[in-house]
Amino acid sequence: MISQSFRVQGDAQLSGMIQPQGAKNEALMIVSAVLLTDKKVTVRNIPDILDIQKQLELLKGLGVKIERINDSDYTFQADDIDMEHLYSEAYLDNAKRIRGSVMLIGPLLARFKKALLPKPGGDKIGRRRLDTHFLGFEKLGAKFEYNDENDQFYIVGDKLKGAYILMDEISVTGTANVVMGAVLSEGITQIYNAACEPYIQQLCKMLNNMGARISGVGSNLLTIHGVASLGGTEHTILPDMIEIGSFIGLAAMTQSSLTITNVSVPNLGVIPSTFEKLGVKLEIQGDNIYVPAQDMYEIQSFIDGSIMTIYDAPWPGFTPDLLSIILVIATQARGSILIHQKMFESRLFFVDKLIEMGAKIILCDPHRATVIGLERKSQLRGIRMSSPDIRAGVSLLIAALSAKGSSIISNIHQIDRGYQNIDGRLNALGAQIERFSE
């Protein structure tokens, strides 16, 4: 199999304006939710990335009529679904390739009373259990079986009924799946300890526009009054907060001046202030973020003088998807920082590549890394490396753009899974990134 790689020229000096793509994590939920109705649904600002393309292939295989209006807008109509396709080799093979396929269980169970799913793939970032999803469905009255011989989940629920569900973990996809399972259930469902990320808020708003009755949106207690059916709607996906954070980190690391446009500032939470803790200057200009070129940025200390610690947490805490970006830009900062990755156990393992590039990082354990900033006294150097997952891949790309000399990044399909035409968009700002096959 031919794989693609990036050849990245370092010492990049970027400038200009860049608009973030639609949010990948929201889009996976929203396009799955079209299965809940036989009416037409229009969705705007869908990112053109591998994971979304694969999810759309799964929907097409099931019989969803999909029409592409333009580069980012689509219409969907699930009025003739072939449930037998769930058992086909084509469906099972595609579904196990991406994590997002798990989002189909809730709407299929709610409307068609059954679902089949092979153990889904995705990033290699440690265990990502599905217990929360299935425990929620069981509370609604569904039954599931797991076949460990072929790694398949089979779930049925002829008559789902509302229930009180205390989520055993604050899972974004788990919350979304159970919400979609509950909107067509009989009676009232309460989901406590629910995730409240903007992705979940957007899903709930869309479902309410389709005729669902969900209250408590934005909190960790959702109340859902089941309805008999849902109608069509139009929905616009938020800009991707992870791309926005990646572009902030890119500007800081390469000492570039960038304007990130149409970012939906109210939905960014603590992301801007977290970058400011590293000394990165940001200017909010309407709904844009301007990042001026900085020769040096200095990591703050806590009020008592202790070393800065940045860790991930469920919303409204700092998203785990941006910790790798924070770690990379800390390598050239003045000062030291402790990065604590609490939610996943293998996301810091890419730091060996940064150490090889010349960064001063101590990997304390699978969850913690101490970064001693180089203060730009020593430039990272270009190397050959491989992208282990979406977010680490972009972090390594940022490091390569700031490094001395050129770098080769292989396994870039991991980056393409989450970032739309990233090489073309950055090259338009002055980067030199060449895509080639090897």
TAWO-V194799 format. One record per pair of residues at least 4 apart in sequence whose C-alpha atoms are under 6 Angstrom apart, sorted by sequence separation. I is the first residue (numbers start at 1). GAP is how many residues later the second one is. D is the distance in Angstrom with one decimal. If there is no record, write none. Layout:
I&GAP&D  I&GAP&D
This chain:
27&4&6.0  60&4&5.0  69&4&5.3  89&4&5.9  91&4&5.9  105&4&5.9  108&4&5.3  109&4&4.3  131&4&5.9  138&4&4.7  147&4&5.6  171&4&5.8  196&4&5.8  198&4&6.0  208&4&4.3  251&4&5.8  270&4&6.0  276&4&4.8  284&4&6.0  285&4&5.9  301&4&5.4  302&4&5.4  313&4&4.7  355&4&4.6  364&4&5.4  389&4&5.7  415&4&5.9  423&4&5.9  427&4&4.3  59&5&5.4  69&5&5.3  86&5&6.0  109&5&4.6  137&5&5.5  138&5&5.8  147&5&5.3  207&5&5.4  208&5&5.8  216&5&5.9  251&5&4.7  275&5&5.7  284&5&4.8  301&5&5.9  313&5&5.5  354&5&5.5  364&5&5.4  426&5&5.5  427&5&5.7  68&6&4.5  95&6&5.4  109&6&5.7  146&6&5.8  216&6&4.8  283&6&5.7  301&6&5.5  302&6&5.9  312&6&4.9  363&6&4.4  387&6&4.4  67&7&5.6  108&7&5.7  146&7&4.6  215&7&5.9  283&7&5.0  301&7&5.0  312&7&5.5  362&7&5.5  400&7&5.9  67&8&5.2  145&8&5.8  215&8&5.2  282&8&5.9  312&8&4.9  362&8&5.1  66&9&5.7  145&9&5.3  214&9&5.7  282&9&5.0  361&9&5.6  66&10&4.7  105&10&5.6  144&10&5.5  214&10&4.5  361&10&4.5  423&10&5.8  65&11&5.6  144&11&4.1  213&11&5.7  65&12&5.1  143&12&5.6  213&12&5.3  360&12&5.4  64&13&5.7  143&13&5.5  64&14&4.5  142&14&5.5  142&15&4.1  201&16&5.7  63&17&6.0  201&17&5.7  280&17&5.8  63&18&4.8  279&18&4.6  62&19&5.5  63&19&5.8  141&19&5.3  175&19&5.8  211&19&5.3  279&19&4.7  62&20&5.2  140&20&5.3  210&20&5.3  278&20&5.8  279&20&5.4  99&21&5.0  140&21&5.2  210&21&4.8  278&21&4.1  345&21&5.6  382&21&5.6  96&22&5.5  98&22&5.7  99&22&4.9  140&22&5.8  196&22&5.1  210&22&5.6  265&22&5.9  345&22&5.9  358&22&5.2  381&22&4.9  382&22&5.8  393&22&5.7  22&23&5.1  62&23&5.9  96&23&5.7  98&23&4.6  99&23&4.7  140&23&5.9  162&23&5.8  172&23&5.2  196&23&5.7  210&23&5.7  264&23&5.9  277&23&5.5  357&23&5.2  380&23&4.6  381&23&4.7  382&23&5.2  384&23&5.5  386&23&5.2  22&24&5.4  96&24&4.1  97&24&4.8  98&24&4.8  161&24&5.1  162&24&5.7  170&24&5.8  171&24&5.9  196&24&5.9  239&24&5.9  263&24&5.9  357&24&4.9  382&24&5.0  383&24&4.8  384&24&4.6  385&24&5.0  386&24&4.6  387&24&5.4  390&24&5.0  22&25&5.0  96&25&5.3  160&25&5.0  161&25&4.6  162&25&4.8  164&25&5.7  165&25&6.0  170&25&5.2  262&25&5.3  263&25&5.9  382&25&4.5  386&25&5.6  389&25&5.4  390&25&4.7  21&26&5.7  46&26&4.8  162&26&4.6  163&26&4.6  164&26&4.8  165&26&4.9  166&26&4.9  167&26&5.4  194&26&4.5  262&26&5.4  341&26&4.8  45&27&4.8  162&27&4.3  193&27&5.1  261&27&4.4  340&27&5.7  45&28&5.7  192&28&5.9  260&28&5.6  309&28&5.8  311&28&6.0  331&28&5.8  340&28&4.5  44&29&4.2  192&29&4.5  260&29&5.1  308&29&5.1  309&29&4.7  310&29&5.3  311&29&4.6  312&29&6.0  339&29&5.6  43&30&5.8  191&30&5.6  259&30&5.7  309&30&5.9  311&30&5.8  339&30&5.2  43&31&5.4  191&31&5.1  259&31&4.3  338&31&5.9  42&32&5.8  119&32&5.4  190&32&5.6  258&32&5.9  338&32&4.5  42&33&4.3  118&33&5.7  119&33&5.7  190&33&4.5  258&33&5.3  337&33&5.8  41&34&5.6  118&34&4.1  189&34&5.8  257&34&5.6  337&34&5.4  41&35&5.1  117&35&5.6  118&35&6.0  189&35&5.0  257&35&4.5  298&35&5.6  336&35&5.6  40&36&5.6  117&36&5.1  188&36&5.6  257&36&4.5  297&36&5.5  298&36&4.5  299&36&5.4  336&36&4.5  40&37&4.6  116&37&5.7  188&37&4.6  256&37&4.5  336&37&5.7  39&38&5.8  116&38&4.6  187&38&6.0  255&38&4.8  335&38&5.4  187&39&5.4  255&39&5.3  334&39&5.2  38&40&4.9  115&40&5.4  186&40&5.3  333&40&4.7  38&41&4.2  114&41&5.6  133&41&4.7  185&41&4.9  332&41&5.0  334&41&4.6  114&42&4.2  132&42&5.8  136&42&6.0  184&42&5.0  331&42&4.6  332&42&4.8  333&42&5.0  35&43&5.6  113&43&5.7  183&43&4.9  184&43&5.2  330&43&5.8  331&43&6.0  332&43&5.1  113&44&5.0  184&44&5.8  332&44&5.3  113&45&5.3  325&70&5.3  36&71&5.4  106&71&4.7  110&71&4.8  32&72&5.5  35&72&5.8  107&73&5.5  103&74&5.9  106&74&5.2  107&74&5.8  110&74&5.9  36&75&6.0  106&75&4.4  253&76&5.5  197&118&5.3  250&148&5.6  254&148&5.0  26&173&4.7  41&191&4.9  43&191&5.8  39&192&5.6  40&192&5.0  41&192&5.0  42&192&4.6  43&192&4.9  44&192&4.6  45&192&5.4  37&193&5.4  39&193&4.8  41&193&5.9  43&193&5.8  37&194&5.9  22&215&5.8  23&215&5.8  22&216&5.7  23&216&5.2  22&217&4.5  23&217&3.7  21&218&5.7  22&218&5.1  126&218&6.0  20&219&5.7  21&219&5.8  126&219&5.1  126&220&5.0  125&221&4.6  125&222&5.1  20&223&6.0  17&241&5.9  19&241&5.7  14&242&5.1  15&242&5.2  16&242&5.4  17&242&4.6  18&242&5.1  19&242&4.9  13&243&5.7  15&243&5.3  17&243&5.8  123&266&5.2  50&366&6.0  51&366&5.0  50&367&4.3  49&368&5.4  49&369&5.9  49&371&5.2  48&372&5.7  12&389&5.4  10&390&5.8  12&390&6.0  10&391&4.4  11&391&5.1  10&392&5.3  11&392&5.8  10&393&4.7  11&393&6.0  10&394&5.3  10&395&5.3  10&396&5.4  9&397&4.4  8&398&5.4  8&399&5.1  7&400&5.8  7&401&4.7  6&402&5.6  6&403&5.1  5&404&5.5  5&405&4.2  5&407&5.6  16&413&5.8  15&414&5.4  14&415&5.2  14&416&5.0  12&419&5.7  9&423&5.4  8&425&4.6  7&426&5.7  7&427&5.0  6&428&5.5  6&429&4.7  5&430&5.8  5&431&5.5  4&432&5.6  4&433&4.3  3&434&5.7  3&435&5.9
